[in-house]
Amino acid sequence: MNSFVKKAKAWCLSLLCCSVLLAGAAGLPTEAQASSNLQMRSVLVYTGSNQPEYKTEDIVNLSKGADHFIIVTTKTTATSADVTDFANQANKIVAANPQAKLWISTPSRNSTSSASTYDASITGFLDAVKKAVGQANWDKHVKGVYINFENIYLDGPDTGTKYTGANWTKTLQSNMNDNTVVKTMRSIKQWAKNNGSLNVAWAPYVTPHNDQLKRLAYVINENIADVVLLQPHYYFDGNKVPLLVVDKSITNGYLSYTDGKPIIPANDSYIKLRSANIGVDMEIDGDASKPDRYNLYKEYETTFRKHSNKPFTYYMGSATQMNYKSYAGKQLWEHLVEFYTSL
């Protein structure tokens, strides 16, 4: 069994459009405030038969810094065994930390998932997990649903020029409202509302690709997710543009270019700019034992420490990797604790 959780993403190498180079305007007025101002110090806990098991000691150590635990599957097809794994993981976490707040992820979807898989099986899995966790623990500990889609995938081929032109926002609005992924996210939002008025979290990755940024900007602007935890991916490839995009977006409360200019234009005729609750997915794994990768991670700490009142999560690979030592000689979970307790 592979003990490593790998992040495999197709990255476009194109530069941001020339508007990135223009002088920005941070702090623009927005139509409405974010649907949630939830602060969270969370960690992604990967669960299932394809993942190594978290020991009680692991949960205790993570709890020294994290108060929210996002239980995540990497599987696209969830079975009854996966439901049991989720329930067992939830019960293990609350036994080790009676104050823990839990988030339950949907099954995973990615760029290879067909449109037909965005169906009722996703909320059906949530129904089954809720039943397996039990009403008492669900009401006391479960605070939200985690949408396990890392991008807004197109229903058809992405040429990279789909949302350019004078009235791109009108085209974007029409296409995204009909998009299978967006429709499914709205149904998950409704499910969360119907099952305890739960919050919804989403952690899309950011690329230098302008077309992708526009799709993310539209969905973030719709406030489908109460908490948006942007993945910079800088730790994995050293491309600083997404890191800067994430930093500016957290500051502004809307997805922004590197200069702070909103991707959804202010005072647009078709889409009104809204505020969102944006935070960051801190990224570290076993490769932090290498000095270059460790230094990339440390730049996350330097960049995002100032956003202490915003939501955070940590990606640390698997239960095995969280105990690996970084170049600094500390176990990865110790970096989480050190950073969270310093905010």
For each residue, the residues with C-beta under 8 A, 3 or more apart:
1: 50 52
2: 6 50
3: 51 52 318 320 321
4: 285 286 317 318 320 321
5: 46 51 74 285 317 318 321
6: 2
7: 233 236 315
8:
9: 150 205 207 233
10: 111
11: 207 208 233 237 239
12: 160 207 208 209 212
13: 208
14: 160 208 209 210
15: 20 208 241
16: 19 20 208 210 213 241 257 258
17: 20 210
18: 21 22
19: 16 22 257 261
20: 15 16 17 257 258 259 261
21: 18 259
22: 18 19 259 261
23: 259 261
24: 248 256 257 259 260 261
25: 28 260 261 262 266
26: 248 251 252 256 260
27: 252
28: 25 252 254 262 266 273
29: 266
30: 33 253 254 273 274 275
31: 272 273 274
32: 223 274 275
33: 30 37 275
34: 37 223 226 253 274 275 276 277
35: 223 226 276 277
36: 199 226 227 277
37: 33 34 277
38: 199 226 227 277 311
39: 309 310 311
40: 67 68 101 227 279 311 312 313
41: 65 66 67 68 312 340 343
42: 66 67 68 69 70 103 311 312 313 314
43: 62 66 68 69 70 313 314 316 336
44: 70 72 281 313 314 315 316
45: 54 62 69 70 71 72 89 93 319
46: 5 51 72 73 74 317 318 319
47: 51 54 71 72 73 85 86 89
48: 51 73 74 75 82 85
49: 81 82 85
50: 1 2 74 75
51: 3 5 46 47 48 74 318 319
52: 1 3 318 319 320
53: 319
54: 45 47 58 59 89 92 319
55: 58 59 319
56: 59 60 92 95 96
57: 60 61
58: 54 55 61 62 319 322 323 333
59: 54 55 56 62 63 69 92 93 96 97
60: 56 57 63 64 96 97
61: 57 58 64 322 333 337
62: 43 45 58 59 65 66 69 322 333 336 337
63: 59 60 66 67 96 97 100
64: 60 61 337 341
65: 41 62 333 336 337 338 339 340 341
66: 41 42 43 62 63 69 314 336 340
67: 40 41 42 63 99 100 101
68: 40 41 42 43 100 101 102 103 143 313
69: 42 43 45 59 62 66 93 100 101 102 103
70: 42 43 44 45 102 103 105 146 201 313
71: 45 47 86 89 90 93 102 103 104 105 146
72: 44 45 46 47 105 146 148
73: 46 47 48 78 82 85 86 105 107 108 148
74: 5 46 48 50 51 108
75: 48 50 78 82 107 108
76: 107 108 109 110 113 117
77: 107
78: 73 75 82 83 107 121 125
79: 82 83
80: 83 84 128
81: 49 84 85
82: 48 49 73 75 78 79 85 86 125
83: 78 79 80 86 87 125 128 129 132
84: 80 81 87 88 132
85: 47 48 49 73 81 82 88 89
86: 47 71 73 82 83 89 90 104 129 132 133
87: 83 84 90 91 129 132 133 134
88: 84 85 91 92
89: 45 47 54 71 85 86 92 93
90: 71 86 87 93 94 102 104 133 137 141 142
91: 87 88 94 95 133 137
92: 54 56 59 88 89 95 96
93: 45 59 69 71 89 90 96 97 100 102
94: 90 91 97 98 100 102 137 140 141
95: 56 91 92 98
96: 56 59 60 63 92 93 100
97: 59 60 63 93 94 100
98: 94 95
99: 67
100: 63 67 68 69 93 94 96 97 141
101: 40 67 68 69 141 143
102: 68 69 70 71 90 93 94 141 142 143
103: 42 68 69 70 71 142 143 144 145 146 201
104: 71 86 90 126 129 130 133 142 144 145 146
105: 70 71 72 73 108 145 146 147 148
106: 109 122 123 125 126 145 146 147 148 149 188
107: 73 75 76 77 78 121 122 125 148
108: 73 74 75 76 105 148 149
109: 76 106 113 117 118 148 149 153 181
110: 76 113 149 150 151 153
111: 10 151 153
112:
113: 76 109 110 117 118 153
114: 117
115: 118 155 180
116: 119
117: 76 109 113 114 121
118: 109 113 115 122 180 181 183 184
119: 116 122 184
120: 123 124
121: 78 107 117 124 125
122: 106 107 118 119 125 126 184 187 188
123: 106 120 126 127 187 188 191
124: 120 121 127 128
125: 78 82 83 106 107 121 122 128 129
126: 104 106 122 123 129 130 145 188 191 195
127: 123 124 130 131
128: 80 83 124 125 131 132
129: 83 86 87 104 125 126 132 133
130: 104 126 127 133 138 142 195
131: 127 128 134
132: 83 84 86 87 128 129
133: 86 87 90 91 104 129 130 137 138 142
134: 87 131 137 138
135: 138 139
136: 139 140
137: 90 91 94 133 134 140 141 142
138: 130 133 134 135 141 142 196
139: 135 136 142 196
140: 94 136 137
141: 90 94 100 101 102 137 138
142: 90 102 103 104 130 133 137 138 139 196 198
143: 68 101 102 103 198 199
144: 103 104 192 198 199 200 201 226 227
145: 103 104 105 106 126 188 191 192 198 199 200 201
146: 70 71 72 103 104 105 106 200 201 202 203
147: 105 106 185 188 200 201 202 225
148: 72 73 105 106 107 108 109
149: 106 108 109 110 152 153 181 184 185 202 204
150: 9 110 203 204 205 231
151: 110 111 204 205 212 215 216
152: 149 176 179 181 182 204 212 215 216 218 219
153: 109 110 111 113 149 181
154: 157 158 162 179 215
155: 115 178 179 180
156:
157: 154
158: 154 162 211
159: 162
160: 12 14 209 211
161: 164 211
162: 154 158 159 171 175 211
163: 168 171 172 175 211 214 215
164: 161 168 211
165: 168 171
166:
167: 170 171 270
168: 163 164 165 171 172 214
169: 172 173 264 265 268 269 270 271
170: 167 173 174 269 270
171: 162 163 165 167 168 174 175
172: 163 168 169 175 176 214 215 218 271
173: 169 170 176 177 218 270 271
174: 170 171 177 178
175: 162 163 171 172 178 179
176: 152 172 173 179 182 215 218 219
177: 173 174 182
178: 155 174 175 183
179: 152 154 155 175 176 182 183
180: 115 118 155 183 184
181: 109 118 149 152 153 184 185
182: 152 176 177 179 185 186 219 222 224
183: 118 178 179 180 186 187
184: 118 119 122 149 180 181 187 188
185: 147 149 181 182 188 189 202 219 224 225
186: 182 183 189 190 224
187: 122 123 183 184 190 191
188: 106 122 123 126 145 147 184 185 191 192 200
189: 185 186 192 193 200 224 225
190: 186 187 193 194
191: 123 126 145 187 188 194 195
192: 144 145 188 189 195 196 197 198 199 200
193: 189 190 197 198
194: 190 191
195: 126 130 191 192 198
196: 138 139 142 192
197: 192 193
198: 142 143 144 145 192 193 195
199: 36 38 143 144 145 192 226 227
200: 144 145 146 147 188 189 192 224 225 226 227
201: 70 103 144 145 146 147 225 226 227 228 229 311 313
202: 146 147 149 185 219 224 225 227 228 229
203: 146 150 228 229 230 231 281 313
204: 149 150 151 152 216 219 228 230 231
205: 9 150 151 230 231 233 242
206: 213 216 230 231 232 233 242 245 246
207: 9 11 12 212 213 233 242
208: 11 12 13 14 15 16 239 241 242
209: 12 14 160 212 213
210: 14 16 17 213 214
211: 158 160 161 162 163 164 214 215
212: 12 151 152 207 209 215 216
213: 16 206 207 209 210 216 217 245 255 257 263
214: 163 168 172 210 211 217 218 263
215: 151 152 154 163 172 176 211 212 218 219
216: 151 152 204 206 212 213 219 220 255 263
217: 213 214 220 221 254 255 262 263 264
218: 152 172 173 176 214 215 221 222 264 271
219: 152 176 182 185 202 204 215 216 222 224 225
220: 216 217 223 225 228 254 255 276 278
221: 217 218 254 255 264 271 273 274 276
222: 182 218 219 274
223: 32 34 35 220 226 274 276
224: 182 185 186 189 200 202 219
225: 147 185 189 200 201 202 219 220 228 276
226: 34 35 36 38 144 199 200 201 223 277
227: 36 38 40 144 199 200 201 202 277 279 311
228: 201 202 203 204 220 225 276 277 278 279
229: 201 202 203 279 280 281 311 312 313
230: 203 204 205 206 245 246 249 250 278 279 280 281
231: 150 203 204 205 206 246 281 283 315
232: 206 235 242 243 245 246 280 281 283 300
233: 7 9 11 205 206 207 236 237 239 242 283
234: 237 238 239 240 242 243 283 296 299 300
235: 232 283 284 285 293 296 297 300
236: 7 233 283
237: 11 233 234
238: 234 296
239: 11 208 233 234 242 243
240: 234 243 244
241: 15 16 208 244 245 258
242: 205 206 207 208 232 233 234 239 245 246
243: 232 234 239 240 246 247 299 300 303
244: 240 241 247 248 258
245: 206 213 230 232 241 242 248 249 255 256 257 258
246: 206 230 231 232 242 243 249 250 280 304
247: 243 244 250 251 303 304
248: 24 26 244 245 251 252 256 257 258 259 260
249: 230 245 246 252 253 254 255 256 278
250: 230 246 247 253 278 279 280 304 307 310
251: 26 247 248 256 260 307
252: 26 27 28 248 249 256 260 262
253: 30 34 249 250 275 276 277 278
254: 28 30 217 220 221 249 262 263 264 273 274 275 276 278
255: 213 216 217 220 221 245 249 262 263 264 276 278
256: 24 26 245 248 249 251 252 259 260 261 262 263
257: 16 19 20 24 213 245 248 260 261 262 263
258: 16 20 241 244 245 248
259: 20 21 22 23 24 248 256
260: 24 25 26 248 251 252 256 257
261: 19 20 22 23 24 25 256 257
262: 25 28 217 252 254 255 256 257 265 266 273
263: 213 214 216 217 254 255 256 257
264: 169 217 218 221 254 255 268 271 273
265: 169 262 268 273
266: 25 28 29 262 273
267: 273
268: 169 264 265 271 272 273
269: 169 170
270: 167 169 170 173
271: 169 172 173 218 221 264 268
272: 31 268
273: 28 30 31 221 254 262 264 265 266 267 268
274: 30 31 32 34 221 222 223 254
275: 30 32 33 34 253 254
276: 34 35 220 221 223 225 228 253 254 255
277: 34 35 36 37 38 226 227 228 253 310 311
278: 220 228 230 249 250 253 254 255 310 311
279: 40 227 228 229 230 250 307 310 311 312 313
280: 229 230 232 246 250 300 304 307 310 312 313
281: 44 203 229 230 231 232 313 314 315
282: 297 300 304 312 313 314 315 336 339
283: 231 232 233 234 235 236 297 300 314 315
284: 235 288 297 300 314 315 316 326 332 335
285: 4 5 235 288 315 316 317 321 324 332
286: 4 289 317 321 324 332
287: 290 293
288: 284 285 293 294 297 324 326 327 332 335
289: 286 293 294 324 325 326 327
290: 287 293 294 327
291: 294 295 327
292: 295 296
293: 235 287 288 289 290 296 297 327
294: 288 289 290 291 297 298 326 327 328
295: 291 292 298 299
296: 234 235 238 292 293 299 300
297: 235 282 283 284 288 293 294 300 301 326 335
298: 294 295 301 302
299: 234 243 295 296 302 303
300: 232 234 235 243 280 282 283 284 296 297 303 304
301: 297 298 304 305 339
302: 298 299 305
303: 243 247 299 300
304: 246 247 250 280 282 300 301 307 312
305: 301 302 308 339 342 343
306:
307: 250 251 279 280 304 310
308: 305 343
309: 39
310: 39 250 277 278 279 280 307
311: 38 39 40 42 201 227 229 277 278 279
312: 40 41 42 229 279 280 282 304 340 343
313: 40 42 43 44 68 70 201 203 229 279 280 281 282
314: 42 43 44 66 281 282 283 284 336
315: 7 44 231 281 282 283 284 285
316: 43 44 284 285 321 322 332 333 336
317: 4 5 46 285 286 320 321 322 332
318: 3 4 5 46 51 52 321 322
319: 45 46 51 52 53 54 55 58 322 323
320: 3 4 52 317 323 324
321: 3 4 5 285 286 316 317 318 324 332
322: 58 61 62 316 317 318 319 331 332 333
323: 58 319 320 331 332 333
324: 285 286 288 289 320 321 331 332
325: 289 329 330 331 332
326: 284 288 289 294 297 329 330 331 332 335
327: 288 289 290 291 293 294
328: 294 335
329: 325 326
330: 325 326 334 335 338
331: 322 323 324 325 326 334 335
332: 284 285 286 288 316 317 321 322 323 324 325 326 335 336
333: 58 61 62 65 316 322 323 336 337
334: 330 331 337 338
335: 284 288 297 326 328 330 331 332 338 339
336: 43 62 65 66 282 314 316 332 333 339 340
337: 61 62 64 65 333 334 340 341
338: 65 330 334 335 341 342
339: 65 282 301 305 335 336 342 343
340: 41 65 66 312 336 337 343
341: 64 65 337 338
342: 305 338 339
343: 41 305 308 312 339 340
